[in-house]
Amino acid sequence: MYEGGPSYRPEYSWNEDGLLVGEDRVAIDTISAQMIERKRAEKGLNTLAQKGTPTSFLATAADAQHRLGTNDPARIALIEQRIA
């Protein structure tokens, strides 16, 4: 869902027709947040930060104190594979 929530709102959901898999949960959440931001832009909605719900938790999870993963897109190896 790119808007609404936490309750299911079918008018704000879309089928990405894909699966995100990885060992780094923060990296997966970072990629997911990017996908949501792209969908919000496509639909003419404000960014999550502009809406008042920034994804700053990703920076906290990745910081030197918590070290739960990376939120740095430059350090995330994204491999896209399409299966026919």
C-alpha positions in Angstrom: 0.0 0.0 0.0 1.3 3.4 -0.9 -1.3 5.4 1.0 -3.8 4.9 3.8 -3.0 2.1 6.2 -2.5 0.4 8.5 -5.9 -0.9 7.5 -6.2 -2.4 4.0 -7.3 0.1 1.4 -7.6 -1.6 -2.0 -7.7 1.7 -3.8 -4.1 2.4 -2.6 -2.6 -1.0 -3.2 -1.0 -2.4 -6.3 0.4 -5.7 -7.5 4.2 -5.3 -8.0 4.3 -8.8 -9.2 7.6 -9.4 -7.5 9.3 -10.6 -4.4 12.1 -9.0 -2.4 14.5 -11.4 -0.8 17.7 -10.7 1.1 19.7 -11.2 4.2 19.7 -7.5 5.2 16.3 -6.5 6.6 17.2 -2.8 6.6 18.2 -3.0 2.9 14.9 -4.7 2.0 13.0 -2.0 3.9 15.0 0.7 2.1 14.2 -0.8 -1.3 10.6 -1.1 -0.3 10.4 2.5 0.8 11.9 3.6 -2.6 9.2 1.5 -4.4 6.5 3.2 -2.3 7.9 6.6 -3.0 7.9 6.0 -6.7 4.3 4.8 -6.6 3.3 7.9 -4.6 5.0 10.2 -7.1 3.3 8.4 -10.0 -0.1 9.0 -8.3 0.8 12.7 -7.6 1.0 12.3 -3.8 3.5 14.0 -1.5 6.5 12.1 -0.3 6.2 10.2 3.0 8.4 12.9 4.6 6.1 15.7 3.3 3.1 13.7 4.6 4.7 13.6 8.1 5.6 9.9 8.1 9.3 9.9 7.1 11.3 6.7 6.9 13.8 7.9 9.4 13.6 4.6 11.3 15.8 3.2 8.5 18.6 5.5 9.4 18.2 4.6 13.1 18.3 0.9 12.3 21.5 1.4 10.2 23.3 3.7 12.5 26.5 2.9 14.4 24.6 2.2 17.6 22.1 -0.3 16.2 24.0 -1.7 13.1 21.0 -3.8 11.9 21.8 -3.4 8.2 22.4 -0.7 5.6 20.1 2.0 4.3 22.7 3.3 1.9 21.5 2.6 -1.7 25.1 2.6 -2.9 25.8 -0.4 -0.7 22.7 -2.4 -1.7 23.2 -4.9 -4.5 19.9 -5.0 -6.2 19.5 -7.9 -8.6 16.4 -7.9 -10.7 15.3 -11.1 -12.4 12.2 -11.7 -14.4 10.8 -15.2 -14.7 8.6 -15.8 -17.7 
